[in-house]
Amino acid sequence: MAPFDREKANVYIERYGVEFDQVVTSLYCVKFLFSSGNLCFVKSSCRAEMKKKIDYLVDISFTKHGFVHEAQCECGAGEGPFEHCKHVRTVLYVCVKFVQSGEVKVESSCTQQPQSFHKSKKHTGSPVKARDLNMGGAEICNIADFDPRPSQFRNAANYKDHFHNACLNFAGISKTPIFHTFEPANMYAYSNDHDYFSTSL
């Protein structure tokens, strides 16, 4: 790789009033790039920012001293030989990082990641309401009117009291959630219910 650095990259792009802005650094950090290169010429592909299925071919040539000689890109604004679009600037930024650290962030190939076809994908949609469930063979009914009890036991006049007493008279102390729906007992009424003394306790 030619001795290319940030200063020499700025010499090229400052002539056109552009810089390594947030867009360029983000394209590099999210691995939009996959590249190959040699001593004086860098050829790379960079994804389009708005259409990620489109790749633009970027060509940059360097002098033996590391200065940018020519650059071009396949995007609409990338006609050479002195192009400075965001894709060209991203590749220039990659060259600077590569010379500094010897590493470059590129998109991983399909064989670089462990296979994951047996793992379920994260569900990002909203939960489906019960009334919208498509259950084959199930009878269509109004869930609001559904009552599993036999018809002779539905809407009984004293069913509320019967259920309340059955829970309270259950042997032992129960911590089932149904007890949280009952109002607590009035202890003052309990103590005075059968109080036959002249003075209450």
Secondary structure as GFF3:
##gff-version 3
##sequence-region A 1 201
A	DSSP	alpha_helix	6	13	.	.	.	ID=ss1
A	DSSP	three_ten_helix	14	16	.	.	.	ID=ss2
A	DSSP	alpha_helix	22	29	.	.	.	ID=ss3
A	DSSP	beta_strand	33	37	.	.	.	ID=ss4
A	DSSP	beta_strand	41	47	.	.	.	ID=ss5
A	DSSP	beta_strand	55	62	.	.	.	ID=ss6
A	DSSP	beta_strand	68	73	.	.	.	ID=ss7
A	DSSP	alpha_helix	86	101	.	.	.	ID=ss8
A	DSSP	three_ten_helix	130	132	.	.	.	ID=ss9
A	DSSP	three_ten_helix	143	145	.	.	.	ID=ss10
A	DSSP	three_ten_helix	151	153	.	.	.	ID=ss11
A	DSSP	alpha_helix	159	168	.	.	.	ID=ss12
A	DSSP	three_ten_helix	177	181	.	.	.	ID=ss13
A	DSSP	alpha_helix	187	192	.	.	.	ID=ss14
###
